[in-house]
Amino acid sequence: MLIDTHCHLDFPDFDEERDALVARAHAAGVGRMVTISTRVRKLDTLLAITDRNPSVFCSVGTHPNNANEELDVTADDLVRLAEHPKVVAIGECGLDYFYDTQTPEDQKTGFLRHIEAARRTQLPLVIHSRSADDDMAAILRQETGKGAFPFILHCFSSGEALARTGVELGGYVSFSGILTFPKSTELRDIARDVPLDRLLVETDAPYLAPKPWRGKRNEPSYVVNTAEVLAETKGVSFEEIARITTENALRVFSKMPGL
């Protein structure tokens, strides 16, 4: 069994066949999916999907590229909403300096509120970090010093130094279909050095489909292909990487029931 720790089943890309793609994921051996929030105000849409699908869980949070839309959302709000039994994580939140759509100040304001909520709930913080390695590492170090909180560096495509910092601070590193791309040699080198007990796999569907579907719409069943490449990268069997990443996912998503 595998767990797709990060997908976006509420996106309109899936409106016509949401039940079918969940069924395909099950047929491929994907036993759990976490559909990730990008706007707190759309949480009801996520919860409707989780209610319809017992194997699907969700998070609550504001994507950094939407930061200024939800600056009125407080840590208290996040903590309260996370009480729902199907909400198993906080985020996705973080820093994105690649797309110049939100100010760094607004992104950091939202990020710090999400960190506080993760610290208080001890639910994993799903972190989006793009072109922001130094600021991300500094915030994680500073905030961990105030009190530990579980976190995931999702869809990891940053530098080796941020991966090391994340592991050092007790976080997990999650790899997507990017790992399978021919030119991702440096990323595979980073994955090779991440301890086995800190590895996760995800799709980030509908984005970043792995080979052989690169350039097409992604879906949770394709996490199998990423896991195969991760197994090869780590020099272990597919069965072993499936077992390890599933154990890791159930450990960090501690509110999610086992398979």
C-alpha positions as CSV (number, residue, x, y, z in Angstrom):
1,M,0.0,0.0,0.0
2,L,1.0,3.6,-0.6
3,I,-0.3,6.9,0.6
4,D,-0.5,10.0,-1.6
5,T,0.3,12.6,1.0
6,H,-0.5,15.6,-1.2
7,C,-3.1,16.0,-3.9
8,H,-5.8,18.6,-4.8
9,L,-8.9,16.6,-5.5
10,D,-11.1,19.7,-5.2
11,F,-9.6,21.3,-8.3
12,P,-11.9,21.5,-11.3
13,D,-9.6,19.2,-13.3
14,F,-11.3,16.3,-11.5
15,D,-14.9,17.5,-11.5
16,E,-16.0,15.0,-14.1
17,E,-14.5,11.8,-12.6
18,R,-13.5,12.3,-9.0
19,D,-15.0,9.0,-7.8
20,A,-13.4,7.2,-10.7
21,L,-9.9,8.5,-10.0
22,V,-10.2,7.5,-6.3
23,A,-11.2,4.0,-7.5
24,R,-8.1,3.9,-9.8
25,A,-5.9,4.9,-6.9
26,H,-7.3,2.0,-4.8
27,A,-6.8,-0.4,-7.7
28,A,-3.1,0.8,-8.0
29,G,-2.5,0.1,-4.3
30,V,-3.0,3.7,-3.0
31,G,-4.9,3.2,0.3
32,R,-5.0,6.8,1.6
33,M,-5.0,10.2,0.0
34,V,-4.7,13.6,1.6
35,T,-6.3,16.4,-0.4
36,I,-4.6,19.6,0.5
37,S,-6.2,23.0,1.3
38,T,-5.2,26.1,-0.6
39,R,-7.9,28.4,0.8
40,V,-9.4,28.1,4.3
41,R,-12.7,29.4,2.9
42,K,-13.0,26.4,0.6
43,L,-12.7,23.9,3.4
44,D,-16.3,22.8,3.1
45,T,-15.6,21.6,-0.5
46,L,-12.7,19.5,0.8
47,L,-14.8,18.1,3.6
48,A,-17.6,17.1,1.2
49,I,-15.0,15.1,-0.8
50,T,-13.7,13.4,2.3
51,D,-17.2,12.6,3.5
52,R,-17.9,10.9,0.2
53,N,-14.6,8.9,0.2
54,P,-13.6,7.2,3.5
55,S,-10.0,6.8,2.3
56,V,-9.6,10.6,1.6
57,F,-8.5,13.1,4.3
58,C,-7.7,16.8,4.1
59,S,-5.8,19.7,5.5
60,V,-6.9,23.3,6.3
61,G,-4.8,26.3,5.3
62,T,-3.9,29.0,2.9
63,H,-1.4,28.6,0.0
64,P,1.2,31.4,0.0
65,N,0.1,32.5,-3.4
66,N,-3.3,33.2,-1.9
67,A,-1.9,34.8,1.3
68,N,-3.5,38.3,1.1
69,E,-6.9,36.8,0.5
70,E,-7.0,35.3,4.0
71,L,-5.0,37.6,6.3
72,D,-8.0,37.7,8.6
73,V,-7.7,33.9,9.3
74,T,-6.1,33.5,12.7
75,A,-4.2,30.6,14.3
76,D,-7.3,30.2,16.6
77,D,-9.4,29.8,13.4
78,L,-7.1,27.1,12.1
79,V,-7.0,25.2,15.4
80,R,-10.8,25.3,15.6
81,L,-11.3,24.1,12.0
82,A,-8.7,21.3,12.5
83,E,-10.9,19.7,15.1
84,H,-12.9,18.1,12.4
85,P,-12.1,14.3,12.3
86,K,-11.2,14.4,8.6
87,V,-8.7,17.3,8.9
88,V,-5.3,15.7,9.5
89,A,-2.9,18.6,8.7
90,I,-2.4,22.3,8.6
91,G,-1.5,24.0,5.3
92,E,-0.4,24.2,2.7
93,C,1.4,27.3,3.6
94,G,4.9,28.8,3.3
95,L,6.9,31.0,1.0
96,D,6.8,31.3,-2.8
97,Y,9.2,33.9,-4.2
98,F,9.1,32.4,-7.7
99,Y,5.6,33.8,-8.5
100,D,5.5,37.5,-7.7
101,T,1.8,37.5,-6.7
102,Q,2.0,38.1,-2.9
103,T,4.4,40.2,-0.8
104,P,6.9,38.3,1.3
105,E,5.5,40.1,4.3
106,D,1.9,38.8,3.7
107,Q,3.3,35.3,3.1
108,K,5.3,35.3,6.3
109,T,2.4,36.6,8.3
110,G,0.2,33.7,7.2
111,F,3.0,31.2,7.5
112,L,3.7,32.1,11.1
113,R,0.0,31.7,12.0
114,H,0.0,28.3,10.4
115,I,3.1,27.3,12.4
116,E,1.4,28.4,15.6
117,A,-1.6,26.2,14.7
118,A,0.6,23.2,13.9
119,R,2.5,23.7,17.2
120,R,-0.8,23.8,19.2
121,T,-2.5,20.9,17.4
122,Q,0.6,18.9,16.7
123,L,-0.8,18.2,13.3
124,P,1.8,18.2,10.5
125,L,2.4,21.5,8.8
126,V,2.4,21.1,5.0
127,I,5.0,23.5,3.7
128,H,5.3,25.0,0.2
129,S,8.7,26.5,-0.4
130,R,9.8,27.8,-3.8
131,S,12.8,30.1,-4.5
132,A,12.9,30.9,-0.7
133,D,15.4,28.4,0.8
134,D,17.3,30.9,3.0
135,D,14.2,32.5,4.5
136,M,12.4,29.2,4.9
137,A,15.4,27.7,6.8
138,A,15.7,30.7,9.0
139,I,12.0,30.7,9.9
140,L,12.0,26.9,10.6
141,R,15.0,27.2,12.9
142,Q,13.6,30.2,14.8
143,E,10.1,28.8,15.2
144,T,11.3,25.3,16.1
145,G,13.3,26.9,18.9
146,K,10.0,28.2,20.3
147,G,8.5,24.7,20.4
148,A,8.6,21.7,18.1
149,F,5.9,21.1,15.5
150,P,5.7,18.3,12.9
151,F,6.2,19.5,9.3
152,I,6.6,18.3,5.8
153,L,8.6,19.9,3.0
154,H,6.2,19.1,0.3
155,C,7.0,18.5,-3.4
156,F,10.6,19.0,-2.6
157,S,12.6,20.8,-5.3
158,S,14.8,23.0,-3.2
159,G,18.5,22.8,-2.5
160,E,20.3,20.2,-0.4
161,A,20.8,22.7,2.5
162,L,17.1,23.1,3.0
163,A,16.6,19.3,3.0
164,R,19.3,18.9,5.6
165,T,17.8,21.6,7.7
166,G,14.4,20.1,7.5
167,V,15.6,16.7,8.6
168,E,17.8,18.2,11.4
169,L,14.7,19.9,12.8
170,G,12.7,16.7,12.7
171,G,10.8,17.3,9.5
172,Y,9.9,15.0,6.6
173,V,10.8,15.5,2.9
174,S,8.2,14.6,0.3
175,F,9.0,13.8,-3.3
176,S,6.6,14.2,-6.3
177,G,6.8,13.3,-9.9
178,I,9.6,15.8,-10.4
179,L,11.9,13.0,-9.0
180,T,11.2,10.9,-12.1
181,F,12.2,13.6,-14.7
182,P,15.4,12.8,-16.6
183,K,17.1,16.1,-15.7
184,S,16.3,15.7,-11.9
185,T,19.7,14.2,-11.2
186,E,20.4,16.7,-8.4
187,L,17.0,16.0,-6.8
188,R,17.6,12.3,-6.8
189,D,21.0,12.9,-5.2
190,I,19.2,14.8,-2.4
191,A,16.6,12.0,-2.0
192,R,19.5,9.5,-1.7
193,D,20.7,11.3,1.3
194,V,17.4,11.8,3.1
195,P,17.1,9.1,5.9
196,L,14.5,6.4,5.1
197,D,12.4,7.3,8.1
198,R,11.9,10.9,6.8
199,L,10.7,10.1,3.3
200,L,7.2,10.6,1.8
201,V,5.8,10.4,-1.6
202,E,3.0,12.5,-3.2
203,T,1.5,13.5,-6.6
204,D,0.6,17.2,-6.1
205,A,-2.1,16.2,-8.6
206,P,-3.3,17.5,-10.9
207,Y,0.2,18.9,-11.4
208,L,3.6,17.4,-12.1
209,A,2.7,14.0,-13.5
210,P,5.6,11.5,-13.4
211,K,7.0,9.7,-16.3
212,P,5.5,8.3,-18.5
213,W,2.6,10.8,-18.1
214,R,4.7,13.9,-17.8
215,G,2.9,16.9,-19.3
216,K,-0.5,15.4,-18.7
217,R,-2.9,15.7,-15.8
218,N,-1.7,13.9,-12.7
219,E,-3.8,11.8,-10.4
220,P,-3.2,9.9,-7.1
221,S,-2.7,6.5,-8.8
222,Y,0.5,7.8,-10.4
223,V,2.2,8.1,-7.0
224,V,3.3,4.5,-7.7
225,N,5.6,5.7,-10.4
226,T,7.3,8.2,-8.1
227,A,7.7,5.5,-5.4
228,E,9.3,3.2,-8.0
229,V,11.9,5.8,-8.8
230,L,12.5,6.6,-5.2
231,A,13.1,2.9,-4.5
232,E,15.6,2.7,-7.3
233,T,17.3,5.9,-6.0
234,K,17.6,4.5,-2.5
235,G,18.7,1.1,-3.6
236,V,15.8,-0.8,-2.0
237,S,12.8,-2.7,-3.4
238,F,9.5,-1.1,-4.4
239,E,7.8,-3.1,-1.6
240,E,10.3,-1.8,0.9
241,I,9.8,1.9,-0.1
242,A,6.0,1.4,-0.1
243,R,6.2,0.0,3.5
244,I,8.6,2.7,4.7
245,T,6.8,5.7,3.2
246,T,3.4,4.4,4.4
247,E,4.7,4.0,7.9
248,N,6.2,7.5,7.8
249,A,3.0,9.0,6.5
250,L,0.9,7.3,9.3
251,R,3.5,8.5,11.8
252,V,3.4,12.2,10.8
253,F,-0.3,12.2,9.9
254,S,-1.0,10.9,13.4
255,K,-4.7,11.6,13.3
256,M,-5.2,9.5,10.2
257,P,-6.3,5.9,10.9
258,G,-4.0,3.1,9.7
259,L,-4.6,1.0,6.7
